[in-house]
Each structure stands twice: as C-alpha cells, then as structure tokens.
Amino acid sequence: MASTSAAGAVVAGVRRPLAPAVAAGLSERFAERYVTSTAVREHHGRDESAFDVTPPDAVVYPLTTEEVAFVLALANRHSVPVIAYGAGSSLEGQLLAVQGGVCLDLSRMNNILEVDAAEGIAVVEAGVTRKQLNERLRQEGVFFSVDPGADATIGGMVATRASGTNAVRYGTMRENVLSLTAVTASGEIIHTGTRARKSSAGYDLTHLLIGSEGTLAIVTEAVVKLRPVPEASSVAVGHFPDVDAAVRTASEIIQFGLPIARCELLDEMTVVALNRHSKLTLLERPMLLMEFHGSETSVAEQATAAEEIAKQNGGEDFRWTQLPEERTKLWSARHNAYFATMQLRPGCRVFSTDACVPMSKLAQCIAETRTDLSASGLTATVLGHVGDGNFHVSLVIDPTSQKEWQLAEAFNERLVHRAIAMGGTCTGEHGVGLHKKRFLEAEHGKPAVDVMRALKRTLDPNNILNPGKIFD
C-alpha cells in the first residue's frame, strides 16, 4: 500500500532484486544501450511530481518493438518490474521505480513512420514528441491537436490519456488514437484497432490501453488522427473582477454554442507568476485566454460574441489578435505556468493536482476550492481548461517541511472528494499513478475497481508492468 513517509517520499511495495539472468541477458543484447550508472538511473527515477527520486536498477534504450518484446519476455520469466519512460513529464509519480526493476526508455524509438494528410492519420513510434510530430506536419496542412503543454511523447500521452488546451474542441487522446501496437507482459506483440474510423469487431483493446499508465502493456506505435489547419486563428484575452466571473463567462460561451478551440482560466496569482517568468505586462487579475479557429469571418464573429458575453460578466480590457507571434507568445507563457509557479518560492517544489467536474458545477467547485486554499495558507496558483470543466491547482511547498507536505495532502484530499461529490473525477488529465490511487474506489466503487484488478491480473499475472501504480 502506498503511503507518504516524509515530504515527497513514497512507499509502494518492496523493491525486488534485479535477477542476475536478466542483467546478463540485457547487457549482452543491448551492450552500451544497457546502462546502470547512478546518474542515468536517478534521471529516470524522477518526474514532475513532488515525490523524491526513486531510481530503477537499470535503464535500457530499445530501438524496435521486437527489442521491447525481448525485454518483457526476459523480465517476465524472472518477475522483474519494467517501467516505460518517455519524456519524464508525468505529474503523479507514474514512472517512479517503487519496486526497482528495469526502465525502458523509449525516447530513441522516435520515427514518424507515415503521414497521410488526405486520410488524416499519422503512424508514429512511442518516442515521437508532439512538437516533433507537428513540426513534421507543418507543410502538410494538418496538425496533431492534443496539447498537454509539456513536450510529451506520444507513448506517454497514450499511457495517461492526455488532453490539454485543445480538448474542448478536438478531444483527448481517447478520441484521437485509432490503433496501437503494444507488447504484453509476456512479450507478445499485439495490434489493436484499425485505420477505419469506427469498428464493431471485438473488445476495444485500443481504449483499454489508453490511460492504463503502462500497467497492462507497453505501447510502441500509434496511429493518430490529424486535423486540418484552420484558415484563421485568433487569441482573445479578457480580464475579470474575480474568478467566478471568469468561470461564468467560460460556461456561457460553451452554452451559447461558440465553437471555441481553447478556453483557459488563469487566476490572479497565475498571472503574477507569468508576468515575472515570461516578462509579460498582463493586468494582474483573473483572466481568460481563448482561441478561436475557422474562417476569417467566423473567427471575428466568434471573438465578438465572446467579448459580449465577457462584458456582461464584468470582463474588461478584452483584446484579440491573429498575429502568429502574439499568439505564440501568449500560449508559450501559458505552457510555462508550472515553471512560473515554481519561481514564486525559489528552492521549493510544486505539488500539482487536478480535478474535473460537470460544467454546471465548475464555478461552485473552483469557488469552494479557492476558499479552502486561502484557509490553508499555502502559496498556489489555480488555472485550467475550463471549457471542459478541468482545472489545476499548483501548490508551492518547502520540500523540507513535513507540515507543508501534510497541508498540501489534506487540501488535495478535500479537493478530490469535493469533485467526486459533484459528479466529477479525481483527475481530469494528470492520471492516477502513485498519488491518486486511493481515490479510485470513492469515484468508481469497489466492484468496478475489482474488475480493473482482475484485468491487471489476467494481462500481467506476475505484476511486472509498472507495479504499484493505479492500485496496489
């Protein structure tokens, strides 16, 4: 059972020894791509969560699906844990080697195997990053829409069912993956789904693996959907007297039926952090950052309609631009919010959490959360993809303070139960990992979690795939 033993420390089972036969077999097969140095292992035992470094016993860099299958077959024979690694940007301790074992770093499997703009698909290896893919698509008139902020790998985005700023219009990874190539715990290579846009044939293994966080199989390739680049894009910024007014505006924009592509809430503390970090001069009040896609005419109409809704809620200083450099500047600042928040208290760490609730409950949930946050006395920012009911709280805590860690954990617990009580979820996009598995029964009920456990036991009877994550 996972539990925090000190600020940032976690216990999730007993570390298993790396069997000599596994070490020998991997060393022989991979030579210099089998690494056991302390620096490399510690790098692969760290993500963007507040947990302490928990390194694997060895790191392997496969180049093909067949090499991944070799590692898993060997590890499975000796019950050695295997943890997949992409860009290391996960936020809930998903990649920490809490039971030791082998880290499979898929970053060198970074080939874009096929792009078919007419069909609207790309075939990519797991180590391809979203920025790498969109750079390749730049001249094709299409783009990959899922944008979690970090330059995550496609494999990691599949594993955590990533979403991000574009989800309100284009959907999450669940809606943007057609099929997968994956390797099971026993080393079998499987192919899920087809390139067809729909199917009624058999169990939906593609969507079973999306969001499974590397606990059921390791994804090595994906066929993803591509979207046409819109004729025109504009970014609109509006400031509000308080967060409630900003959230009401976002809700009304959705209810009005405006086809908004992105709708981001930034509270006043987030704006302060961004101004400092990105050298901006934004008005330091709650803000909505919105983007509209379409024709030149429709984009202008959408921005005007959104401005009218904003003004009815006290919005002011409403500005919008179609200049690419201005749009890039604003979204780059937004994507750097995590690092900007960290700089609010130099030397501290960010304890990041998220929740997602029905749109009708969003304003109430954020208001109650901010009241709770104020009472806690912790430094934090609140921002979110409010167009789909998802918001994030990033608490900046002193890593040496057990008291601050406990306050943050208690706040997170209240936030999660508040969201679940409103018909929402403990995590809209961060995933479960180590940190949120204790909330699964409250959200889904014990019978549903028992079904999940049964699936895990069936597909991974020796519990080698990312053990200790999602549930014990």
N, C-alpha and C positions, 0 to 999 in steps of 0.2 A: 504494500500500500504506500502511495507517495505521500510524503509529508515534508514540510519545511523544518529544517533543524537549526538553521541560522539564517540571517538575512541573505537571501539569494541562494541558499543551499537547498538541495532536494535529495530525498532518498526514495528510490522506486525499485526495490528489489535488490538482490545480491548480485554483485559482479561475478560473471562466470569466467573461468580461466580460458585463455586462447589456447586451444588444443595444439600441441606441437605438430601434429599431422597437418592441421590447417595452415599454420605458419610456414611449414616446409613446402606445402603444395602451392601456396600463393607466391612465396618467394621464387620458386622455380618457374612458375608460369609467367609471372609479371616482372621479374627482375627489378629494374630501377623504378618501376611503377608500383612496387610494394614498399611502403615507407613506414618506419617505426620511430622516427626521430621525435623527440619531445615537442619541438616547436610545431611540427606539422600536425601531430596528434592533438595538441591543445587548440590549434586553429580550428580543427574540425570538431572540437567539443564545445564550441561557443556559437550562440546565435544572438539575435537582438533582444532576447528576453532578459529579465533581471536575474536569472539563475547563474550560479557560478559555473566555471568551466568544468565540463565532465567529459574527458577525452576518451576516444576508443583506444584499443590496444594496437591497432594498425590501420593504415589507410591504403586503399587500392584505387587505382585510376584505370577503369576499363575503357576500352575503345569501341566495343561492339556488344550487341545483345548477347551473343554467344559467350563472351567473356563474363558478362553478368551472370549468365546461367551457370558457368563453371564455378564461380564464387559461391553462389547459393547452394548448388548441389553439394559442394565440399563442406560448407559451413553447416548445412542441414544434417549431414551424416554425423557430425560431432557436436550438434546442438550449440553452435557458436552464433551469437547475435550478429545481425547485419543491419546497418543503418544507412539509408540512402542520403546523399548530400548533394545540394545543388549550388545555390549562391550563399547559403547561410543566413538568409534574411527572415527566417521564421521568428515568431514572437511569443510562442507559448512553450518553448523548450522541446519542440518536435524532434530535433536532431541530436540531442544530448545522449551520450552513450552510457546510460544509467546502469546497464548491466555489462559494460565492456563490449568487446567484440570488434568487428571489422566495419570501418566506414567505407562505403562505396561512393567515391567522389565521381559523379557523372559529368563534371564540367567539360571534360575533353570529348564527350560524345555530343558535339555541338554543330553537327552538319544539318543544313537545311536541304533535305533530300529532294523536295519537289515543290514547286509553286505553280498552281493552275488558277490564274486570275479569273478566267472565264467560268470555271466551275466554282470558284470561291473557296478554295481549300489550299492548305499547305501541309506538307508532311515533314515533320521535324524530329530530330533526336531530343532526348530529355534535357540535355545540357544547353540547348539553344536558349538564349535570354530573349525576353520580349522586345528589348531595344534592338538587339541584333536582328530579329525577325522583321521588325518594322523598317529598319534601315534597308534590308534586302527588298522589301515590298515598295519602297519609296517610288520607284519608276513604274510600278505595275498598276497604279490607280486603285489599290486596295490597301487595307491595313488590318492588323490584328487588334481587336478592340479591348481586350481585358487588360486593365491597367491598375495593378495594386499599389503603384507608387515606386516601390523598390524595383531594381532591375533583376527581378527574379527569373529563374529558369522555368521553362515550360513544364518540365517534370515536377518541380516543386509547386508550381501553380495548380497542376492537376492534383497533386497529393493533398493540398489544403483547400481545394475547391475555391480558389482565389476569385476575387471580384474587383472591387475598387471603384474608381471615379466614374467609369463609363457604364456601370452595371444598370443604372436606372433606364437606359435606353437599349443597350446591346446585350445585357445579361451577364451572367457569371461564367466560370469555366464549365459549369454543368450544361449551359446552353451553347457553348462554343467548341466542344470537342465531339467529333463524330466517331472516332475509333482509337484504340490504343494497342500497342504491342507491349506486353509485360512479361515478367518472369516470376513464376510462383516460388514458394519457399523451397520446393523440392528441385528447382532448377528447370522446370518445364517452361517453354516459351509458348505463350498464348496470344491470340489476336482477338480483340473484342470489337464488335460493330463492323460497319462497312462505310463506304463513302456515300451511300444513299442518305438522304435527309430524314428518312424515317424507316422503321422496321418493326414487324410484329413477331420476329423469329427468336424464340427462346428468351432466357433470362437476360436482363440488361446489365451485362457484366461491365460495360464501359462506365456506367454511372455508379455501379457498386464500388469501383476502384477510385473514382473521382471523390476526393475528400477522405480517403481511407488512411492518409498520412503515412504511407509506406508500411502499414501493418498487415496488408493482405497480399500484396505483390509489389514488385518494383517496376515502375513504368520506364520503358526505354525509348519508345517512339509514340508520337501522337499525330493524328490527322485533325487539324483545327480549321474552323471556319474563318473566312476572311470577309471583310465588309468593304463596300465601295467608299472611297474617299469622298466626302461631301463636296458639293460645288463650292460652298461657302461655310465658314465657321466664324462665330463671334463669341467673345468672352464678355460677360457683364459682371460688374461689381456693384454691390449695394450695401450700405451701412444702415444699422438699425439701432433704435434706442435700447433694446435688450434682446437677449437670446430668444425669448418667447415670440417676439415679433418676427424675428428671422425665421424661426421654425414654422410659424403660421403661414408666412409667405411661401415657403417651400411646399407646404402641404396644399395650399390653394393653387399653386402653379400646377401641381400634379392633378388635382381635382378638376382644374379648368381644362385639362387635356392638352396642355402645351407639350410638344414632343422634345422636351429638354434632354440634352445628351449628358450633362453633368450638373450636379447641384450640391455644392459643398458648403457646410456651415463651419465658420471659424469664430470661436468666442473671443472676447477682448484680449485674454491672456495669450491666445494663439497668435493674434495679430501683432501684439507686442513682441513676441518671440520672433516672428517672421521679419518684422521691421529691423530688428537687431541683427539677425543672422544673414538676411538677404539684402540688406541695405535698401529697404523699401521705405516709402513715406505714406503708408496706408493710414487712414483715420483709425485710431485705436479704440474701436467699438466693434460689437458683434457684426459679422459680415457674411454675406452670401457670395460665393464665387460660382458663376453659372456659365455654361457653354451651350450654344445652340448650333445645330447642323442643318443644312438644307440648301435651298437656292438662295441667291442674293436677296430676293424679295421676301421669302419666307423667314429667313434669319432676322431681317429687320423687323418684320411683323411680330415675331416671337419675342424679341428683345423689348419692343414697345409694350406688348401685352404684359410681360413680366414686370416691367417698370411700373405700370399702372397698379398691378397687384401689390407691389412693394410699397408704393406711396400710400396706399390705403392702410398699410400696417406701420406707417411711420418711417418708412425707408427714405433715405436721402443720399445725396452725393452719388447718385446712380450713374455709372459710366460704362460704356461698352465699346469694344474695339474689334476690328477684324485684322489688324496688323499682326502678322505671324510672330514678329519679335516680341510684341507686347504680350500676346497670348502665351508664348513660351516662357517669358519672364515670370508671369503670374503662376503658371502651373508648376514651373520648376521650384518656386518658393513653396507652394503648397506641398509638393512631394518631399521637400526638405523639412517639413514640420517636425518630424521626430528628432532630427539633429538640432533644430532650432530650440525645441523644448528642452533638450539636454543642456543647452548653454544657459538656461535660466538659473541653474545652480551648478557652476563648474565643479567637476570632480564627483558629481553624483550620477546615478543611473536612472534610466527611465523604466518604470513599471507600467506597461501598456496593457490596456484591456479594452474590449469592445462588447457591444450588445446590439441587438436588432429587435425592433418591435413593430407591430402594425402601424401604419401611418396615422391612424386615428388616435393612437396612444403616444406618439412621438413627443409632442410638446410637453405632455404631462411627465413622461419618463425623464426627459432632459431636465425639466424644471426641478423635479424631486432629486435628481442626481446632483445637480449643481448646489442645491441646498445642503445635501448630505456632504458634498465635497467641501463646502465652506465651513461646516461644523468640524470637519476632520482636521483643519489647519494645515493640510498638505498643499504644496505647490503643484499645480496641474493645469493642463490645457484640455479643452473639450472641442472636438471637431468631428465632422462626419459626413457621410454620403447620405444626407438627409432626404434625398429624393426617393430612397428605398427603405428608409426607417433605420439605417445603420449609423451608429455614432461610436466614437472612440474617446477614451479618457487616458491621458498620459500623465502619470504621477511621477514627479522627480524626487527620488528618495536618496538619502545618505546610505551608502552600502554598508557602513559600519554601525548603523543604528538599528538595533533589533526593534525598538519602539516604532520607528517609522515603517519598517517592513510589516509589522503586525497591524498598524493602522491602515496601510495600503491593502493588505489581505482582507481585513474586515470590511473596508469600503467596497472592494471588489465583490465580496460575498453578498453584500446588500444590493449592489447594482444588479448582479446576476439574478437574484431571487425577485427583484423588482421587475426586471424584464420578463422573466418567465411567468410571473403572476399576471402580466398584461398580455399574455398570449405570444410572447416573443421567445428569443433564444439566447443562450449564454454566450454565443459567439456568432457574429454575422459573417466574419471572414478570417479571423486570426486562426481558427481551428482549435482543437482540444489539447493535443499534446500532453504535457505533464500537468499543466496548470488548471485546466478546466474539467478534467475527467470526473471530479467528484460531483459535478452538477448534472451529469447525463441522466441519472435516474429521476431527478426532480423535473427535468424537461421532458423526457420520453416515457418514464415509467419503467419499473423493473422488468416486466415481461418483454418490452422492446429491447432493453439493454441485454437481456439474456439471449435474445435472438442474435444480436451483434456478437456476443461472446461465442455463440455456437458457430457462427460463420468463421470467426477467427480460429477456433479450434479445428474446424474442418479444413481450412485452407493452409493453416500453419500449425500443425499439431505439436511441433517441437518449440513453438513460440520463439522463433529466431528473428522474425521481421519486426524491427523497431520495438522490442519488448518494453513494457512499462508505459506505453503511450495509449491514449484514448480510454483504456481501462486496464486494471491490473490483471 
